[in-house]
Amino acid sequence: MRSSRAGWLFVTPALLAIGVFFAVPVLAALVLSATDFDIYALADLNNVRFVGFGNYIRLLSTPLFWQALKNTLFFVVLGVPTSIALSLGSALLLHAGVARAKGLFRTALFAPVVTTVVAVAVIWMFLLHTRYGLVNYGLGLLGLPRVDWLGDPRWSMPAIALFSIWKNFGYNMVIFLAALQSIPGDLYEAARIDGASAPQQFRYVTLPSLAPTLLLVSVLTIAGYFQLFAEPYVMTQGGPLQSTTSVLYFMYEEGFKWWNLGSASAVAFILFFLTFIITRVQLALARRWSPS
Amino acid sequence: MKPRPDQRRAARPRRIARLALAVALARVTSGCDAVSTPTLELWAAGREGEVVSELMPEFEARHPGLRVHVQPLPFLGAHEKLLTAVVGESAPDLAPLGNTWLPEFAMIGALDPLDDAVARSAVIRSADYFEGVWSTNLYEGRQYGVPWYVDTRLLFYRRDLLREAGFEAPPSDWAGWLAMLEALARRFAARGENDKTPIYLRLDEPELLIALAQQTGEPLLRDGLRYGNFRGPGFRRALEFYVNMFRAGLAPQHGMTQIGNLWDEFARGNFIFYVSGPWQLGELERRLPPELADSWATAPLPGATGPGSSLALGSSLVVFSGSKRKAAAWSLIEYLSEPAVQRRFYELTGDLPPRRETWTDERLTSDRNVAAFRAQLERMEPTAPVPEWERIQKEVAIISERAARGALGIEQALAELDARADRILEKRRWILERSSAAAGAQEVTR
C-alpha cells in the first residue's frame, strides 16, 4: 500500500496540472456550450440564458458552419493522402541511397516544418500571385491559362492545401525515414534471394514493416489537418466567398471576433467529436487489417 | 541589469535564480516607477499608437506630477485585446476606440459617461465638431467618447485619364457616375484593353455599399433597431446599383487578394476610380511615380441625388469606467482635442481632425485633395448604434459578394440579409422586451 501511496504522490503534480489546465477548462467549455454566453453577458450575467443543445442545433442550421465543415473535409481529403504519399515517397528516395548529399536534402525538405507559418505564407502569397507569381509563370510556360489562386473560390482551398502540404510533409518524412532505417536488412536480403522484384519488396517487406508508423502518421496528420487555421488566417481571412473558412477559423470568429463564447465552445466540441470518431474508425480499420 | 557573460558562466543556480528575480522585479517596477508620480495608461492601436507618444512631453510639461505611458497595440488584435482587458479588469485609463466599437463597450459598462465633463469643458465644444462623427459617440442618449480623428470613404480617381475620356469633373450623383463608368468601359473595350476596368472595388469591404444605402435616407435597421430593414426600398436601390457595377463588368470580380499592389495598378491606369479612406493620401504621395503627382485627385462620394453622404468612421477618445484617474484622463483628452495639438497630430499621421476650428489652418486648406475630404466631413452618416452592427456588416459583405458574383439574385440576397440580421438581433430583442416587461410590471405595482 505504501508503494502505491508513493506512486500517487509522484503523479500528483502532473494530475494537478492536468486538472487545472485541462479538465477544468474543458468542463467549463462544456457548460459554456450549453448557454448563449455573448457580449451581453459581459454587461450583466443575468443576460445569459441556458439553451441546452440550442447552440448545437442552431449551428446545424447555420449555412456558414456547414460550409466551414465542407471546406475542412475538402482540405483533409485533398491534403492528407497527398501529404502522406509525398512524405513516404521522399523518405524512400532519401533512404534508397540513390540520392547524393542526403543530409542536404533531408535538411532542405525538413526546413519548411521549422519555419514560421506567417513568414512563409507571405512568400507563398507572392508565388501564387495571379499576375506576377512564379506559379502562374510556370503554368504560362506550359501553355496553361493563369489561375487566380487565392482570389478564385474554386482554387483557394487547393492553393492553401498545396501550401500546407509543402509546409508539413517534412515532419512525417522524418518519421518515415526513422522507421525505414529500423527495418532489418536481412528481410530484404531474404526477399531478394526468393527472387522478389523491387515493387514486390516494397509491397511485402517495406509496407508491412511500416504499418504501425503509417497508422501513427495518418492519425496525427488527420487530427492536425482538421485543425486548419493559421494558413487561411494569414493568407485569405477565410475568403474568397468563405471558401477557406475552416471549422477552427469559424470558431475563432464566433468566439474572439463576435464574442459568442457559448456558440464557439459548441463548435469546439463538434470538432472534437468529429476528430474522435474518425480516429476511432481509423484504429478499428487498422485492427481489422493487421495480419495477426 | 543583464549579467555579463563571464559572470553568467561563473554563476551557480541559486545566483541565477536571484538574478532572474532581480530582473523580473526591475521589469515590474520600471512599468510604474511611478510610486511617486501617477501615470496615465493610454493604449492606442496602429500607426497612431506609435506616434502619439510624441505629443506627450508637452502634456507632461503642462501637468507636472503626471506622466503618460503609451502602449501601442497591433491594429488587427486591438478590439480583442481591449475587450479582454475590460473583462480581466486590467483596462487602461483611456484609449482611442474605433467609433463602431463604442456601442459595444458602452453596453457592457466599460466606459465612463462624459456628458458632464463635456458640458463643463472650455476646450471641447460640441458645435465645433462635425455632426456625423460627434453623434457616433452617443449610446442610448449618453456620451461616451470625444472624436479624435475622422475616417470616411470617398472617391480617388485618375484626373488625367478621366479628362482624356472627355470628362472634366468627377461625378456628383449615381446616374452621372454610372454614365461615366459605362463610357469608360466602352472606351477600354474599343481599344482592346481587356485587363482594365473603370473602377476597382474590394468585394470584401462593404463600406461603399453601406454608405450608398445610407444616402437614400432609409435606415438599415427598423423598429427601434430590432430588425433588419434590408428589403426596404433604400437598401434595395443601393444593392442594385452596387451589384450592377460588377455584373456589367465595370468593376472586376476580385476579392482582396487579387490585386498585389493597388498603387502600381492605379499608376498603370488599370482602373480609373477606387473608393478608400484618408490614409490613401499619404500612400499615393509616397508610392506613385513623381510624374503622376498631378494626375490623381479625390472627390466626395456621389449621392443618390446630388452630392452624397459617406460613413462617419474614425476613432474616439474614451475613459474606462475602471480608471482611478478619470480627471487626469479627461485632461489628457482635452489636451489632445486642442486645435493646435490636432494639427500636430495631423502632421504626424495624416489623420483628419474632427473639428472645424482645426481645419482653418493653411496646411489643411491648401491641399485640393484634402479639401474633398473637408467637404465630405460635412456630410457623414453614422452606422446603426447597436453592439451587433459590425457583425451585421460582415453579413452584408458576405451576401453582397455573392450577389456581385452572380451566385444570388437581388431578391434572394435581400431576404437572406434580413433573415441573418434578425437572427443576430434576437438577443437584443429579448433583452429589450425583458426590460420593457419589467418596466411595465413596475407601472402596474405603482
Contacts between the chains, C-beta under 8 A, distances in Angstrom:
chain1	res1	chain2	res2	distance
A	36	B	427	6.8
A	38	B	427	6.3
A	39	B	104	6.1
A	39	B	107	7.3
A	39	B	108	6.6
A	39	B	387	5.6
A	40	B	107	7.3
A	40	B	108	7.9
A	40	B	387	7.7
A	40	B	427	5.8
A	40	B	428	7.9
A	40	B	431	6.2
A	42	B	83	7.9
A	42	B	86	7.5
A	42	B	87	6.1
A	42	B	108	4.3
A	43	B	107	5.5
A	43	B	108	4.3
A	43	B	109	5.7
A	47	B	427	7.7
A	47	B	431	6.2
A	49	B	430	7.8
A	64	B	398	7.8
A	125	B	257	7.2
A	126	B	260	7.8
A	129	B	260	5.2
A	130	B	258	6.0
A	130	B	260	8.0
A	131	B	260	6.9
A	132	B	260	6.3
A	148	B	254	7.8
A	148	B	258	6.3
A	150	B	255	7.9
A	150	B	257	4.0
A	150	B	258	7.9
A	151	B	254	5.5
A	151	B	255	4.9
A	151	B	256	8.0
A	151	B	257	4.8
A	151	B	258	4.0
A	235	B	257	7.5
A	236	B	257	6.3
A	237	B	204	7.7
A	237	B	256	7.6
A	239	B	204	5.7
A	239	B	255	5.2
A	239	B	256	6.9
A	239	B	257	7.7
A	240	B	203	7.5
A	240	B	204	7.6
A	240	B	255	3.8
A	240	B	256	8.0
A	240	B	257	7.3
A	240	B	401	7.6
A	241	B	255	7.7
A	241	B	398	8.0
A	241	B	401	6.1
A	241	B	402	6.7
A	241	B	405	6.9
A	241	B	407	7.5
A	242	B	398	6.6
A	256	B	80	5.3
A	257	B	79	7.8
A	257	B	80	7.5
A	258	B	390	8.0
A	258	B	391	5.3
A	259	B	83	6.7
